[in-house]
Amino acid sequence: MDMPLTSLTWKPSRDESMDQQKLLGACLDGSIIRWTSNQGSEVEHIMLNENNKYHAIDYSGDCRRFVVAGTQPYIEIYDEDRMMKVQ
């Protein structure tokens, strides 16, 4: 990861025994990091939009999607399972 993290969010868990704990981080290079508790110290680095510098990230209320916001005049909403932009 070349750029610093600007925001972090824990995935809310309704039942910790059924759901893995995840942490997402927004980066200034248009990427995110994803850490899953059962993977130990392994961190995924995922490029989403190299034309944006992310400053904020958070999960939706149902935890199926997450939103990022940065220097562009719009927000981006992603499906967390597929890592696909939905809006």
C-alpha positions in Angstrom: 0.0 0.0 0.0 1.5 3.3 -1.1 -0.9 5.8 0.3 -2.0 6.4 3.9 -5.3 5.2 5.3 -7.7 8.1 5.9 -10.7 6.3 7.4 -11.5 2.9 9.0 -14.8 1.1 9.7 -15.6 -2.2 11.5 -18.3 -4.3 9.8 -21.2 -4.4 12.3 -21.9 -8.0 13.4 -25.4 -9.0 14.6 -24.2 -12.5 15.7 -20.4 -12.8 16.1 -20.5 -16.6 16.0 -22.1 -16.5 12.5 -20.2 -13.6 10.9 -16.5 -12.9 10.5 -15.3 -9.6 11.8 -14.1 -7.4 9.0 -12.3 -4.0 8.9 -12.3 -1.8 5.8 -10.0 1.2 5.3 -10.1 4.0 2.7 -6.9 5.1 1.0 -5.8 8.2 -0.8 -5.0 6.3 -4.0 -8.6 5.3 -4.6 -8.2 1.8 -3.1 -9.4 0.1 0.1 -7.9 -2.4 2.4 -9.9 -5.3 3.9 -8.9 -7.3 6.9 -10.9 -10.4 7.9 -10.4 -11.8 11.5 -10.0 -15.4 10.4 -7.2 -14.6 8.0 -4.8 -13.4 10.7 -2.5 -10.6 9.6 -3.3 -10.9 5.9 -4.7 -7.7 4.4 -6.3 -7.4 1.0 -5.5 -4.3 -1.0 -8.3 -3.6 -3.6 -8.2 -0.8 -6.2 -11.6 0.6 -6.7 -11.2 4.0 -8.5 -7.8 5.4 -9.2 -9.4 8.8 -10.1 -10.6 9.4 -6.5 -8.8 10.0 -3.2 -10.9 8.4 -0.5 -11.4 10.2 2.8 -14.4 8.3 4.3 -15.8 4.8 4.4 -18.7 3.1 6.1 -21.0 0.1 5.9 -24.7 0.2 5.1 -27.2 -0.6 7.8 -27.7 -4.2 6.4 -23.9 -4.7 6.1 -24.2 -5.9 2.4 -22.8 -2.7 1.0 -20.3 0.0 1.8 -19.9 3.6 0.8 -16.7 5.6 0.1 -16.4 9.3 -0.4 -13.4 11.3 -1.5 -12.3 14.3 -3.6 -14.8 13.6 -6.4 -18.2 15.3 -6.1 -20.1 12.0 -5.6 -20.2 9.0 -3.3 -19.6 5.4 -4.5 -21.6 2.5 -3.2 -20.2 -1.1 -3.5 -21.5 -4.6 -2.9 -19.1 -6.0 -0.4 -19.3 -9.6 -1.5 -18.6 -8.9 -5.2 -16.6 -5.7 -4.8 -18.7 -4.3 -7.6 -19.9 -0.7 -7.8 -23.7 -0.5 -7.5 -24.1 3.2 -7.7 
